Amino acid sequence: MNKHLLGFYNYTVILTYSGMLIAFLGIIFLINSIPKPAILCLMISGLCDMFDGSIAATKQRNQMEKQFGIQIDSLSDLIAFGILPALFVYFIHPGSFLNMLASCTYTLCALIRLAYFNVVEEKRQNSCTETRIEYDGLPVTSISLILPAVYILQKIWSGLTPGIFTALLFIMAVLFISPVKIKKPEIKGKIGLIAAGIIVIINILLEVPG
């Protein structure tokens, strides 16, 4: 009988677990009608996701560990970049049917994309050892920077109505499941994304009330 806990608990999954827990904390903030820390939790989860794969690659893993890594990463992403953003946008205008429809559509497309990615990525890793250089469709993690940027823009530009968030979710949902090729960011690209994220965080902390 296996006396160990189910799952894996080495350092390769720490960021994945942390990103999910931070995202769940963001959901709790939304439940308590506190959107500002919720959007920050989304960004921190995005930062965790950016480096969890690089950290996992530093350890020699068996086939089960690799497959577990693929599954747990996507399950975490569904909470962080599927459910949290959808709830955040619904929180902006909870009485709108169109907003509810956008949130539902977005979550469904995120789920479909992540499940499809799991199948494709597992097949790819079984056939080659090369690092992935591009994605099929827009990664769900991109919402962790795009949504906060739109949030800031809507706060400082009075001409933008909350409907911009509804439109954003519909657009992102389509891009998640579209067969477009997106190049995976390298080191310089990641540095650029981090820099952009820092700028957005500073603006949120300084400009956005609540």
C-alpha positions in Angstrom: 0.0 0.0 0.0 1.3 3.4 -1.0 1.8 5.5 2.2 2.6 8.7 0.3 0.1 11.4 -0.5 -1.3 11.3 -4.0 0.3 13.8 -6.4 3.7 15.3 -6.6 5.2 17.9 -4.2 8.7 18.7 -5.3 10.0 22.2 -6.3 8.9 21.8 -9.9 5.2 22.3 -9.0 5.6 25.0 -6.3 4.9 27.9 -8.7 1.9 26.1 -10.3 0.3 25.4 -6.9 1.1 29.0 -5.7 -0.4 30.6 -8.8 -3.6 28.6 -8.3 -3.9 29.5 -4.7 -3.3 33.2 -5.4 -6.0 33.1 -8.1 -8.4 31.5 -5.7 -7.6 34.3 -3.2 -8.5 36.7 -6.0 -11.9 35.0 -6.4 -12.5 35.5 -2.6 -11.7 39.2 -3.0 -14.4 39.4 -5.8 -16.9 37.6 -3.6 -16.2 40.3 -1.0 -16.6 43.1 -3.7 -12.9 44.1 -3.6 -11.8 44.2 -7.3 -8.5 45.9 -6.9 -6.6 43.1 -5.1 -8.4 40.6 -7.3 -6.9 42.0 -10.5 -3.5 42.1 -8.8 -3.9 38.4 -7.9 -4.6 37.7 -11.6 -1.3 39.3 -12.5 0.7 37.5 -9.9 -0.7 34.2 -11.1 0.4 35.1 -14.6 3.9 35.8 -13.3 3.9 32.4 -11.6 2.8 30.7 -14.8 5.5 32.5 -16.8 8.3 30.7 -15.0 6.8 27.4 -13.7 7.7 25.6 -16.9 11.3 26.8 -16.8 11.7 25.6 -13.2 10.1 22.3 -14.1 12.6 21.8 -16.9 15.6 22.0 -14.4 14.7 18.6 -12.9 14.9 15.2 -14.6 11.3 13.9 -14.5 9.8 10.5 -15.3 6.9 10.1 -17.7 4.3 10.3 -14.9 5.8 13.5 -13.5 5.7 15.1 -16.9 2.1 14.1 -17.6 1.1 15.3 -14.1 2.8 18.6 -14.8 0.8 19.1 -18.0 -2.5 18.3 -16.3 -1.9 20.3 -13.1 -0.7 23.3 -15.1 -3.9 23.4 -17.2 -6.2 22.8 -14.2 -4.5 25.7 -12.4 -4.8 27.9 -15.5 -8.5 27.2 -15.7 -9.0 28.6 -12.3 -6.5 31.5 -12.7 -7.1 32.6 -16.3 -10.5 31.1 -17.0 -12.7 31.5 -13.9 -11.1 34.5 -12.2 -11.2 36.8 -15.2 -14.8 35.7 -16.1 -16.0 36.4 -12.6 -14.1 39.7 -12.5 -15.8 40.9 -15.7 -19.2 39.7 -14.4 -18.6 41.6 -11.2 -18.2 44.8 -13.3 -21.8 44.7 -14.4 -23.6 41.7 -12.8 -27.1 42.6 -14.0 -26.2 42.4 -17.7 -27.3 39.3 -19.6 -24.7 40.0 -22.3 -22.0 40.3 -19.7 -23.1 36.9 -18.2 -23.0 35.4 -21.7 -19.5 36.7 -22.4 -18.3 35.3 -19.1 -19.8 31.9 -19.8 -18.5 31.8 -23.4 -15.0 32.9 -22.2 -14.8 30.2 -19.5 -16.0 27.5 -21.9 -13.5 28.5 -24.6 -10.7 28.6 -22.0 -11.7 25.1 -20.9 -11.7 23.8 -24.5 -8.4 25.3 -25.3 -6.7 24.0 -22.1 -8.0 20.4 -22.7 -7.0 20.5 -26.3 -3.5 21.8 -25.3 -3.1 18.9 -22.8 -3.8 16.3 -25.6 -1.5 18.0 -28.1 1.3 18.7 -25.6 1.3 15.2 -24.2 1.5 13.8 -27.8 4.3 16.2 -28.6 6.4 15.4 -25.6 6.0 11.7 -26.4 7.4 12.2 -29.9 10.2 14.7 -29.3 12.2 16.4 -26.6 12.4 19.9 -28.2 11.1 22.9 -26.4 7.8 24.3 -27.8 8.5 27.5 -29.9 4.9 28.5 -30.7 1.3 28.1 -29.6 -1.8 27.2 -31.6 -4.2 30.0 -30.6 -3.8 32.6 -28.0 -2.6 31.3 -24.6 -5.2 31.8 -21.8 -2.4 33.3 -19.7 -2.4 36.4 -21.9 -5.5 37.6 -20.0 -3.4 38.2 -16.9 -1.9 41.3 -18.6 -4.6 42.3 -21.1 -7.4 42.5 -18.6 -5.5 44.6 -16.1 -4.4 46.9 -18.9 -8.0 47.4 -20.0 -9.1 47.8 -16.4 -6.6 50.7 -16.0 -7.6 52.2 -19.4 -11.3 52.1 -18.5 -10.6 53.8 -15.2 -8.6 56.7 -16.6 -10.5 57.2 -19.9 -14.1 58.2 -19.1 -15.2 57.5 -22.7 -14.9 53.8 -22.2 -17.9 52.1 -20.8 -17.9 48.8 -18.9 -19.0 47.2 -22.1 -15.4 47.1 -23.1 -14.9 44.2 -20.8 -17.7 42.3 -22.3 -16.3 42.8 -25.8 -12.8 41.8 -24.5 -14.1 38.4 -23.2 -15.8 37.6 -26.5 -12.7 38.5 -28.5 -10.4 36.5 -26.2 -12.7 33.5 -26.3 -12.5 33.4 -30.1 -8.7 33.8 -30.1 -8.3 30.9 -27.6 -9.8 28.4 -30.0 -8.6 30.0 -33.3 -5.9 28.1 -35.2 -3.6 31.2 -35.2 0.2 30.7 -34.6 1.5 32.6 -31.6 5.3 32.6 -31.0 6.3 31.7 -27.5 8.1 34.6 -25.8 11.8 34.1 -25.2 13.9 35.7 -22.5 13.7 39.2 -23.9 10.0 38.8 -24.5 9.4 37.7 -21.0 11.4 40.7 -19.7 9.3 43.0 -21.8 6.1 41.4 -20.5 7.3 41.7 -16.9 8.2 45.4 -17.5 4.7 46.0 -18.9 3.2 44.2 -16.0 5.1 46.4 -13.5 3.8 49.5 -15.2 0.3 48.3 -15.0 0.6 47.3 -11.4 2.0 50.7 -10.5 -0.9 52.4 -12.2 -3.4 50.2 -10.4 -1.9 50.9 -7.1 -1.6 54.7 -7.7 -4.6 55.5 -9.9 -7.4 53.0 -9.2 -9.4 53.4 -6.0 -10.8 50.4 -4.2 
